[in-house]
């Protein structure tokens, strides 16, 4: 039995991949209404809270591996690590990012703290360091559909964006067969780094109309996200990340996805075509 800790974009897709492979999978959620897709796919949905260790212990019963993916809240994820150690779980696949204890971005510092706790916890584990998710652009889709444009503090920086479906597939693959992956860190990206100007060009070709990209300042980007309903703390971190992209922070790619999956990583063109209706 594999436990997936949340039903977000990576967790839900990991559940789908595992159930397609007929691997027994359990997903831990706070709100069962948000786990309809995993339940429909055949996963066993359990209700619990990452802040409540007893509920995590109950979810760990009979589990051989964990896919650990959730907002970077150290106390909560370290509760999962401790529960896995108590249950004798054989492997944890931790979905993380370009984490660092001295990062200016709070969630990267949080991920670093979680990784340190994972290393100290004694459970064999693998780290999946993902570049920015292509799916993050879906937050801009309503504005693109409405105004045929979007803005960012990322400037002309390039990003080796990765499709969250590929990250989920890697996580599921390792969780189902962890031999040889313990102690490894994989850096997950798409096939090439692209700029937002290139994103706009791809969407223009796909939609048959001109999509424009405009550069924003840090403050303007942060404030736009807050006006769109993003919590202020998250908007601040996102704008920080975009500003760092402008400086080259995300301009990296690897071959880890194709090496691990035996097929090419999805391109941004493929992602955009799959989600064309959202941008139209």
N, C-alpha and C positions, 0 to 999 in steps of 0.2 A: 504494500500500500504506500502510495506517495501522497504527502500532504503539501498542498499549495496554500500559502497563507492569506492571499487576498484574491478577489475576482476582478481586478483592474485589467488594463489593456494587455499586460504581459501574463498575469495570472490566469485570466479567462482563456487566453489562447493556449497557454501551456496545458490547461485542463483539456481543451478540445483535442490537442495533439495526442495526449496520453490516452484519452478515451478512444480515439480512433485506432490507436495501437492496441486497444483492449487491455491496457494497463490499469489496474485498480487505482483510483485517485479520489482523494478527499479534499474538499476546499473549505477553509475556515473563513467565515464572514460574520460581521456584526449584524448586517441587515439581510435576511434571506431574500428579500424582494430584489436585491441587486445581484443575486446569484442565479437568475432564471436561466441564462445561457448555459452555465456549467451544469445545472441540474438537468436541463433538456438534453445535454450531451451525454448524460449518464453518470456524472460525478455524484459522490455522496457529499451532500452539503451539511456542514455542522455549524451551529451558531455559537459564537464565542467572541472574546475580546482580547486583543493582544496586550491589553493593560491588566488582564485578570489571569494570573498564572494557572489557576485551577482549570479554567476553560481550555487553556492550551494543553495542559496535561491530558485532559480528556480527549482532545483531538489527536494526540500523539499515539494513542493506543494502537499497536500493531503496525506502526509506520516504519518503513525501512529507509526512506529518504524524504527530504524536505526541499521544496522550492521556496526560498525566502525572498519575497518581494512585497514591499509595502512602503508607505512614506517613510522617509529617513528619520524615524523617531527612535533614538538609541534605546531608551528604556523598554520600549515595546519589542523591538527586534531581539534585544538581548534576553528578554523573557522567553522568546522562541528558542534561542540557542540553549538556554539553561534547561528548558523542558525537553529538548532533543537529547541533551546529555543524560538527563535523568531516565529517559525512555530507552536509551541505548540505540538511538537512531544511527544508521551506518554512514550517512552522508548528507551534507547540506549544500545546496546550490544557491549561492547568494547573488542576487541581481543588484549591482551597484553601479558606480559611475567613476569618473576621474576624481576619486576622493583624496583628500589630503588634510592632515590635522591643522595646517596653517592656511587653508584656503579662505579667501574672503567671502565665499558663499557658505552660509550656515549649513545647508543640507549636505554639502560635501564634507564639512567637518563632522557632521553627524554620521555620515556613512563611514568615515575613517574610524570613529569611535566604535561603531558596530563591528567593523572588520577586526579591530584590535580585540574586542571581546570574543569574537568568533575564533580568532587564533588562540586565545587563552582558554577556550572552552573545551578543547580536546576532541571535538567531533570532526572527522575528516570532512573537508569542504573544498569547494571550487568557487572562485570569484569570476563573475561575468561583468566586466567593465564596458558599459555601453556608451557609445557616442550619443548625441542627441537623437531622440526618436522622431521619425517622420510623422508619426501620429500627432505630435505636438502642433503641427500645422493645422490640424482639424479645428483647433480653437479659433483660428483665423478664418475658417471657411465661411461662416455667415457674413463677415465683413467683405470677404472677397466676392462672394455671390452678390452682395448688395451694391458694392462700390467699385468692383473690378480693380481693387488695389489693396495693398497691405504695407505696414511699416514695421521697422525693427531698429534697435540700437546695434544690430550686428554689423552694420556698415557693409563693406565689401568682403567681409571675412567668409571663409569657406568652411563647411562642416561635412564631416564624413557620416552623414545621417544614416541611421539604421532603422529598418522596419521592425517595429515591436514584435511582429509575428515571427521574424527570424530569431530574435532574442528568446522568445518563448520556445521556439523549436529547439534551440540549443539547450536551454534549461531542461526541457523535457527529455531530450536525448541523454544528457548526462545523468539526470536523476534516475532514469530507467536502467542505465548501465554505467555506474560511476567508476568502475575499475579503470585505473590509469589516469584519472582526472584529479585525484586528491592532491591538494597543495598547488594546483595550477591556477593561473590567472589568464583569462582570455579577454582580448580587447575586440569588441564587436562593432562593426561598421558596415555601411553599404559599400558598393563597389568603387565609388569615387566620391571625393569631396566636392560639394557644389556651393555656390553663393546664392543669396536670395535673388539676385538678378537672374540667375539661371533657373531658379524655382519659378519666377514669374514667366520666363520664356517657355518653360515646359507647360505651365498652366495655360498660357496664351494659345499654344498649339493645340492643346487638348480641348479647350473650351471654344476655340474659334473666335475669340475676341481678345483684345489687348488687356493683359493684367500688368499693372505697374507696381513697382516696389519703390518705396521712399525710405531714406535713412532718417532715423529719429535719434534724438538725444536720450541719454539714460533716463532723465526725469520725464520726458514726454512719453517714452515707452512704458515706464512704470505707471504713470498716471492713466494712460490709455487702458492698461490692463485692469487697474482698480475700477475705472468707470465701467468696464465690461463685466465686473462682478468678481474678479479674482481677489482673494484676500490680500490685504496690504503686504503682509510678510512674504507671501508667495510671489506677489508681483515684484517686490524688491529683489528677491533672489533671482527671478527670471530675468529681470533687466540687467542684473549683474552678469549673469551667464551670457546674455546677448552681447554685452559690452566686451566681454572677454573673447567672444567669437571674433569680434572686429579686430582683436589683437592677435588672432591666430590660434587661440586655445583649442579649437575643435578641428583644426585642419590636419587630420590624421586618418589614415585608413589602414586596415590589415586584411589578411586573407583568412582570419580565424573562422568566420562564418562558413565559407565554402569548405574549408578543411574539416570542420566538425560535422557539417551536414551533408557533404558530398554533392553539393549543388551550388550554383552561384547565389550570392546574397541578392535580395530584391533591390532593384534600382529605384530611384525616385520616380522615374517614368512609370514603372509598374505600379508603385504605390498610388500615384496620382490617378492613373487609369482606373484602379480598383475603387477609388473614392471620388470619382468624377462628379457624381450626383451631389455630393456635399458642397463642392465648389461652384457648381452650376447655378 
